[in-house]
Every structure is written in structure tokens, then in C-alpha cells.
Amino acid sequence: MISQSSFIGKQGLTANSVGVELDKVILFGGLGYEDVKISDGVTKTSESKQHYSANVFVFQAKDNSVQPVEIGAGEKPSPRAFHSGTTFGQQNQYVLIFGGQLSN
């Protein structure tokens, strides 16, 4: 089983540059498949075990790192993939997520 707290979708996620200098990238959602252990040290991707993500991560270009982002108060986005995302605001500080394929 994959850890949902550290899961980044492998396809269908959004990546939006944010901040005044656009030096950070917000990664949201996506679809991935669970890796199933076959034997010691051998795994196989199971396409029947899809996972949609609602997790948010920030990639920081200055140190080439990826860190999870905790969503504050309010309604959290639902797990999804193949959606659209855009940044807005005077300092590109907001990300708007729209549409996509939602998990069941």
C-alpha cells in the first residue's frame, strides 16, 4: 500500500509556478498505480489499483526539493486527475483548480 501522505500522482497532475519570482511550483493531484510486491525486492505496477490524489506539494527550484503542503482551514479539494490549474493574484500566490476526473 502506498502512503497517501507522500503520494504524488504519476499522470494527470497539475504543476503551476507561483510566487513573485515564479521560483516555486505547486504540484496537485494526479493518478498513480499501486506497486504490488511479487517477491523479495520485486514489485509490479498494478493498473487495477488506481489511486487519485488530493495532495499538494511544493517544488523549490533553489534547492531542488519537494515538500508536502498542509491545506489550512476551509474546504479541501477532492482527489482528482486530468484537471486544469492556473495561478492568479498580484504575486501569483493563488492556484485555482478546475474540473478533472474525480475518484469514485
C-alpha positions in Angstrom: 0.0 0.0 0.0 1.3 3.5 -0.8 1.3 6.2 1.7 -1.3 8.8 0.7 0.6 11.5 2.7 3.6 11.2 0.4 1.8 10.2 -2.9 2.3 12.4 -5.9 0.2 11.3 -9.0 2.2 9.9 -11.8 0.0 11.3 -14.5 -2.7 13.9 -14.9 -1.4 16.2 -12.1 -1.0 20.0 -12.4 2.2 21.9 -11.9 1.8 25.7 -11.5 4.6 28.2 -10.9 3.9 30.5 -8.0 5.4 33.5 -6.2 6.8 36.8 -7.4 9.9 35.2 -8.9 8.0 32.1 -10.0 10.7 30.1 -8.3 8.3 27.5 -6.7 6.0 25.0 -8.4 2.8 23.7 -6.8 2.0 20.1 -7.7 -1.5 18.9 -7.1 -3.5 15.7 -7.5 -2.9 13.2 -10.2 -3.4 9.5 -10.8 -1.0 6.7 -9.9 -1.0 3.0 -9.6 -0.1 0.9 -6.6 3.1 -1.1 -6.8 2.4 -4.7 -5.7 5.2 -6.8 -4.1 5.6 -10.0 -6.1 8.6 -11.4 -4.2 11.6 -10.0 -2.2 12.9 -6.9 -4.0 10.5 -7.4 -6.9 7.4 -5.2 -7.5 5.0 -4.8 -10.3 2.7 -1.9 -11.0 -1.0 -3.0 -10.7 -3.1 -1.0 -13.1 -6.2 -2.3 -11.4 -5.2 -0.4 -8.2 -5.5 3.2 -9.2 -5.2 6.0 -6.7 -6.3 9.5 -7.2 -4.5 12.2 -5.1 -5.6 15.4 -3.5 -2.2 16.0 -2.1 -0.3 19.3 -2.6 3.4 19.6 -2.8 5.8 22.4 -3.5 8.9 22.1 -5.6 11.5 24.7 -4.7 14.0 25.4 -7.6 16.6 27.0 -5.4 17.4 23.7 -3.6 15.7 21.1 -5.9 13.4 19.9 -3.1 9.8 18.7 -2.9 7.9 19.1 0.3 4.2 18.4 1.2 2.0 21.4 1.8 -0.7 21.3 4.5 -4.0 22.8 3.4 -5.4 25.2 6.0 -9.0 25.8 7.1 -11.8 25.6 4.6 -12.9 23.1 2.0 -10.1 20.9 0.7 -10.0 19.9 -2.9 -11.2 16.3 -3.7 -8.9 13.7 -5.2 -8.7 14.1 -9.0 -6.6 13.8 -12.1 -6.6 15.4 -15.6 -7.8 18.7 -14.3 -6.7 22.3 -15.1 -4.8 24.7 -12.8 -3.8 28.3 -13.1 -2.2 30.9 -10.9 -3.5 34.3 -10.2 -3.1 37.3 -7.9 -0.7 40.2 -8.0 2.1 38.0 -6.8 0.9 34.7 -8.4 0.1 33.5 -4.9 -3.1 31.6 -5.6 -3.8 28.4 -7.5 -7.2 27.7 -9.0 -8.0 24.1 -9.8 -10.9 23.3 -12.1 -12.6 20.1 -13.4 -10.9 16.8 -13.9 -11.6 13.2 -13.4 -12.7 12.6 -9.8 -12.2 9.4 -7.8 -15.2 7.2 -7.0 
